[in-house]
Amino acid sequence: MNKHAIAVAVTAGLAAGLIGSGAPAAAAPDVTGNAQQTIDDLRAQGYRVIVSRLSSKPLAEANVVGVRHGQDFSQNWIVDDEDRDYVYNALAVQTIYVDVN
């Protein structure tokens, strides 16, 4: 096998590994009821909800046309023990964007 054929085989193998190792995208939460009910449900689940209004309808009369994940924010806590310091990183806030019409 010549150098070119080896380089092509290695490149193809690396590309397949990178493509195959992608983590699946997190699914958006289910949408039920009108826009106000959906927003209230998401907030009750602990999400920070950002609403994009595409009309001037009241939220109780509006329909949800899109839900997508936004930025997740983590927070670090440092616990000072006598012998060593411990650093904990925990998810603090998950953001959800809701488009209503």
mmCIF file of the C-alpha atoms, coordinates in Angstrom:
data_MODEL
# 
_entry.id   MODEL 
# 
loop_
_atom_site.group_PDB 
_atom_site.id 
_atom_site.type_symbol 
_atom_site.label_atom_id 
_atom_site.label_alt_id 
_atom_site.label_comp_id 
_atom_site.label_asym_id 
_atom_site.label_entity_id 
_atom_site.label_seq_id 
_atom_site.pdbx_PDB_ins_code 
_atom_site.Cartn_x 
_atom_site.Cartn_y 
_atom_site.Cartn_z 
_atom_site.occupancy 
_atom_site.B_iso_or_equiv 
_atom_site.pdbx_formal_charge 
_atom_site.auth_seq_id 
_atom_site.auth_comp_id 
_atom_site.auth_asym_id 
_atom_site.auth_atom_id 
_atom_site.pdbx_PDB_model_num 
ATOM 1   C CA . MET A 1 1   ? 0.000   0.000  0.000  1.00 0.00 ? 1   MET A CA 1 
ATOM 2   C CA . ASN A 1 2   ? 1.456   3.371  -0.929 1.00 0.00 ? 2   ASN A CA 1 
ATOM 3   C CA . LYS A 1 3   ? 1.637   6.463  1.292  1.00 0.00 ? 3   LYS A CA 1 
ATOM 4   C CA . HIS A 1 4   ? -1.328  8.122  -0.418 1.00 0.00 ? 4   HIS A CA 1 
ATOM 5   C CA . ALA A 1 5   ? -3.618  5.125  0.091  1.00 0.00 ? 5   ALA A CA 1 
ATOM 6   C CA . ILE A 1 6   ? -2.633  4.916  3.782  1.00 0.00 ? 6   ILE A CA 1 
ATOM 7   C CA . ALA A 1 7   ? -3.292  8.634  4.278  1.00 0.00 ? 7   ALA A CA 1 
ATOM 8   C CA . VAL A 1 8   ? -6.729  8.328  2.661  1.00 0.00 ? 8   VAL A CA 1 
ATOM 9   C CA . ALA A 1 9   ? -7.619  5.311  4.805  1.00 0.00 ? 9   ALA A CA 1 
ATOM 10  C CA . VAL A 1 10  ? -6.517  7.044  8.023  1.00 0.00 ? 10  VAL A CA 1 
ATOM 11  C CA . THR A 1 11  ? -8.395  10.228 7.123  1.00 0.00 ? 11  THR A CA 1 
ATOM 12  C CA . ALA A 1 12  ? -11.561 8.296  6.312  1.00 0.00 ? 12  ALA A CA 1 
ATOM 13  C CA . GLY A 1 13  ? -11.335 6.380  9.587  1.00 0.00 ? 13  GLY A CA 1 
ATOM 14  C CA . LEU A 1 14  ? -10.893 9.560  11.612 1.00 0.00 ? 14  LEU A CA 1 
ATOM 15  C CA . ALA A 1 15  ? -13.781 11.276 9.846  1.00 0.00 ? 15  ALA A CA 1 
ATOM 16  C CA . ALA A 1 16  ? -16.067 8.307  10.470 1.00 0.00 ? 16  ALA A CA 1 
ATOM 17  C CA . GLY A 1 17  ? -15.091 8.316  14.149 1.00 0.00 ? 17  GLY A CA 1 
ATOM 18  C CA . LEU A 1 18  ? -15.815 12.015 14.512 1.00 0.00 ? 18  LEU A CA 1 
ATOM 19  C CA . ILE A 1 19  ? -19.153 11.803 12.747 1.00 0.00 ? 19  ILE A CA 1 
ATOM 20  C CA . GLY A 1 20  ? -20.230 8.713  14.643 1.00 0.00 ? 20  GLY A CA 1 
ATOM 21  C CA . SER A 1 21  ? -19.275 10.107 18.059 1.00 0.00 ? 21  SER A CA 1 
ATOM 22  C CA . GLY A 1 22  ? -21.598 13.110 17.994 1.00 0.00 ? 22  GLY A CA 1 
ATOM 23  C CA . ALA A 1 23  ? -23.949 13.193 20.959 1.00 0.00 ? 23  ALA A CA 1 
ATOM 24  C CA . PRO A 1 24  ? -27.645 13.227 20.119 1.00 0.00 ? 24  PRO A CA 1 
ATOM 25  C CA . ALA A 1 25  ? -29.356 16.574 20.519 1.00 0.00 ? 25  ALA A CA 1 
ATOM 26  C CA . ALA A 1 26  ? -31.569 16.989 23.543 1.00 0.00 ? 26  ALA A CA 1 
ATOM 27  C CA . ALA A 1 27  ? -35.238 16.903 22.661 1.00 0.00 ? 27  ALA A CA 1 
ATOM 28  C CA . ALA A 1 28  ? -37.330 19.997 23.267 1.00 0.00 ? 28  ALA A CA 1 
ATOM 29  C CA . PRO A 1 29  ? -40.005 19.729 25.953 1.00 0.00 ? 29  PRO A CA 1 
ATOM 30  C CA . ASP A 1 30  ? -43.510 18.732 24.905 1.00 0.00 ? 30  ASP A CA 1 
ATOM 31  C CA . VAL A 1 31  ? -45.986 21.467 24.037 1.00 0.00 ? 31  VAL A CA 1 
ATOM 32  C CA . THR A 1 32  ? -49.499 21.142 25.470 1.00 0.00 ? 32  THR A CA 1 
ATOM 33  C CA . GLY A 1 33  ? -52.395 23.585 25.601 1.00 0.00 ? 33  GLY A CA 1 
ATOM 34  C CA . ASN A 1 34  ? -52.159 27.258 24.751 1.00 0.00 ? 34  ASN A CA 1 
ATOM 35  C CA . ALA A 1 35  ? -49.033 29.398 25.002 1.00 0.00 ? 35  ALA A CA 1 
ATOM 36  C CA . GLN A 1 36  ? -49.694 30.502 28.594 1.00 0.00 ? 36  GLN A CA 1 
ATOM 37  C CA . GLN A 1 37  ? -50.139 26.907 29.786 1.00 0.00 ? 37  GLN A CA 1 
ATOM 38  C CA . THR A 1 38  ? -46.958 25.816 27.995 1.00 0.00 ? 38  THR A CA 1 
ATOM 39  C CA . ILE A 1 39  ? -44.937 28.685 29.486 1.00 0.00 ? 39  ILE A CA 1 
ATOM 40  C CA . ASP A 1 40  ? -46.316 27.973 32.986 1.00 0.00 ? 40  ASP A CA 1 
ATOM 41  C CA . ASP A 1 41  ? -45.527 24.246 32.632 1.00 0.00 ? 41  ASP A CA 1 
ATOM 42  C CA . LEU A 1 42  ? -41.948 24.944 31.505 1.00 0.00 ? 42  LEU A CA 1 
ATOM 43  C CA . ARG A 1 43  ? -41.370 27.376 34.379 1.00 0.00 ? 43  ARG A CA 1 
ATOM 44  C CA . ALA A 1 44  ? -42.786 24.825 36.831 1.00 0.00 ? 44  ALA A CA 1 
ATOM 45  C CA . GLN A 1 45  ? -40.195 22.338 35.500 1.00 0.00 ? 45  GLN A CA 1 
ATOM 46  C CA . GLY A 1 46  ? -37.442 24.837 36.396 1.00 0.00 ? 46  GLY A CA 1 
ATOM 47  C CA . TYR A 1 47  ? -36.699 26.274 32.961 1.00 0.00 ? 47  TYR A CA 1 
ATOM 48  C CA . ARG A 1 48  ? -35.927 29.940 32.346 1.00 0.00 ? 48  ARG A CA 1 
ATOM 49  C CA . VAL A 1 49  ? -38.417 30.746 29.570 1.00 0.00 ? 49  VAL A CA 1 
ATOM 50  C CA . ILE A 1 50  ? -37.852 33.456 26.969 1.00 0.00 ? 50  ILE A CA 1 
ATOM 51  C CA . VAL A 1 51  ? -40.928 34.198 24.852 1.00 0.00 ? 51  VAL A CA 1 
ATOM 52  C CA . SER A 1 52  ? -40.768 35.485 21.272 1.00 0.00 ? 52  SER A CA 1 
ATOM 53  C CA . ARG A 1 53  ? -44.164 36.855 20.303 1.00 0.00 ? 53  ARG A CA 1 
ATOM 54  C CA . LEU A 1 54  ? -45.054 36.811 16.619 1.00 0.00 ? 54  LEU A CA 1 
ATOM 55  C CA . SER A 1 55  ? -48.475 38.440 17.135 1.00 0.00 ? 55  SER A CA 1 
ATOM 56  C CA . SER A 1 56  ? -50.252 40.679 19.631 1.00 0.00 ? 56  SER A CA 1 
ATOM 57  C CA . LYS A 1 57  ? -52.684 37.968 20.811 1.00 0.00 ? 57  LYS A CA 1 
ATOM 58  C CA . PRO A 1 58  ? -52.892 37.407 24.567 1.00 0.00 ? 58  PRO A CA 1 
ATOM 59  C CA . LEU A 1 59  ? -50.840 34.381 25.601 1.00 0.00 ? 59  LEU A CA 1 
ATOM 60  C CA . ALA A 1 60  ? -54.005 32.550 26.685 1.00 0.00 ? 60  ALA A CA 1 
ATOM 61  C CA . GLU A 1 61  ? -55.220 32.729 23.057 1.00 0.00 ? 61  GLU A CA 1 
ATOM 62  C CA . ALA A 1 62  ? -51.878 32.272 21.304 1.00 0.00 ? 62  ALA A CA 1 
ATOM 63  C CA . ASN A 1 63  ? -50.432 29.026 19.926 1.00 0.00 ? 63  ASN A CA 1 
ATOM 64  C CA . VAL A 1 64  ? -46.890 27.785 20.413 1.00 0.00 ? 64  VAL A CA 1 
ATOM 65  C CA . VAL A 1 65  ? -45.150 27.487 17.043 1.00 0.00 ? 65  VAL A CA 1 
ATOM 66  C CA . GLY A 1 66  ? -41.673 26.611 18.264 1.00 0.00 ? 66  GLY A CA 1 
ATOM 67  C CA . VAL A 1 67  ? -39.751 25.477 21.342 1.00 0.00 ? 67  VAL A CA 1 
ATOM 68  C CA . ARG A 1 68  ? -35.970 25.255 21.389 1.00 0.00 ? 68  ARG A CA 1 
ATOM 69  C CA . HIS A 1 69  ? -33.205 24.955 23.940 1.00 0.00 ? 69  HIS A CA 1 
ATOM 70  C CA . GLY A 1 70  ? -31.063 27.934 24.736 1.00 0.00 ? 70  GLY A CA 1 
ATOM 71  C CA . GLN A 1 71  ? -27.915 28.388 26.785 1.00 0.00 ? 71  GLN A CA 1 
ATOM 72  C CA . ASP A 1 72  ? -27.442 26.266 29.902 1.00 0.00 ? 72  ASP A CA 1 
ATOM 73  C CA . PHE A 1 73  ? -25.652 27.916 32.799 1.00 0.00 ? 73  PHE A CA 1 
ATOM 74  C CA . SER A 1 74  ? -23.607 26.123 35.438 1.00 0.00 ? 74  SER A CA 1 
ATOM 75  C CA . GLN A 1 75  ? -22.309 27.346 38.756 1.00 0.00 ? 75  GLN A CA 1 
ATOM 76  C CA . ASN A 1 76  ? -19.204 26.325 40.674 1.00 0.00 ? 76  ASN A CA 1 
ATOM 77  C CA . TRP A 1 77  ? -19.165 25.851 44.432 1.00 0.00 ? 77  TRP A CA 1 
ATOM 78  C CA . ILE A 1 78  ? -15.925 25.565 46.358 1.00 0.00 ? 78  ILE A CA 1 
ATOM 79  C CA . VAL A 1 79  ? -16.017 23.708 49.657 1.00 0.00 ? 79  VAL A CA 1 
ATOM 80  C CA . ASP A 1 80  ? -12.990 24.359 51.837 1.00 0.00 ? 80  ASP A CA 1 
ATOM 81  C CA . ASP A 1 81  ? -12.183 21.278 53.892 1.00 0.00 ? 81  ASP A CA 1 
ATOM 82  C CA . GLU A 1 82  ? -9.295  21.219 56.361 1.00 0.00 ? 82  GLU A CA 1 
ATOM 83  C CA . ASP A 1 83  ? -7.183  19.015 54.099 1.00 0.00 ? 83  ASP A CA 1 
ATOM 84  C CA . ARG A 1 84  ? -8.242  20.061 50.606 1.00 0.00 ? 84  ARG A CA 1 
ATOM 85  C CA . ASP A 1 85  ? -10.657 22.140 48.544 1.00 0.00 ? 85  ASP A CA 1 
ATOM 86  C CA . TYR A 1 86  ? -13.498 20.535 46.614 1.00 0.00 ? 86  TYR A CA 1 
ATOM 87  C CA . VAL A 1 87  ? -14.980 22.178 43.536 1.00 0.00 ? 87  VAL A CA 1 
ATOM 88  C CA . TYR A 1 88  ? -18.493 21.223 42.519 1.00 0.00 ? 88  TYR A CA 1 
ATOM 89  C CA . ASN A 1 89  ? -20.001 22.212 39.199 1.00 0.00 ? 89  ASN A CA 1 
ATOM 90  C CA . ALA A 1 90  ? -23.759 21.947 38.902 1.00 0.00 ? 90  ALA A CA 1 
ATOM 91  C CA . LEU A 1 91  ? -26.330 22.992 36.339 1.00 0.00 ? 91  LEU A CA 1 
ATOM 92  C CA . ALA A 1 92  ? -27.932 26.203 37.621 1.00 0.00 ? 92  ALA A CA 1 
ATOM 93  C CA . VAL A 1 93  ? -30.317 27.282 34.850 1.00 0.00 ? 93  VAL A CA 1 
ATOM 94  C CA . GLN A 1 94  ? -31.632 25.803 31.587 1.00 0.00 ? 94  GLN A CA 1 
ATOM 95  C CA . THR A 1 95  ? -33.038 28.295 29.089 1.00 0.00 ? 95  THR A CA 1 
ATOM 96  C CA . ILE A 1 96  ? -35.919 27.501 26.721 1.00 0.00 ? 96  ILE A CA 1 
ATOM 97  C CA . TYR A 1 97  ? -37.079 29.774 23.891 1.00 0.00 ? 97  TYR A CA 1 
ATOM 98  C CA . VAL A 1 98  ? -40.798 29.636 23.097 1.00 0.00 ? 98  VAL A CA 1 
ATOM 99  C CA . ASP A 1 99  ? -42.155 31.189 19.882 1.00 0.00 ? 99  ASP A CA 1 
ATOM 100 C CA . VAL A 1 100 ? -45.864 32.047 20.051 1.00 0.00 ? 100 VAL A CA 1 
ATOM 101 C CA . ASN A 1 101 ? -48.282 33.230 17.386 1.00 0.00 ? 101 ASN A CA 1 
# 
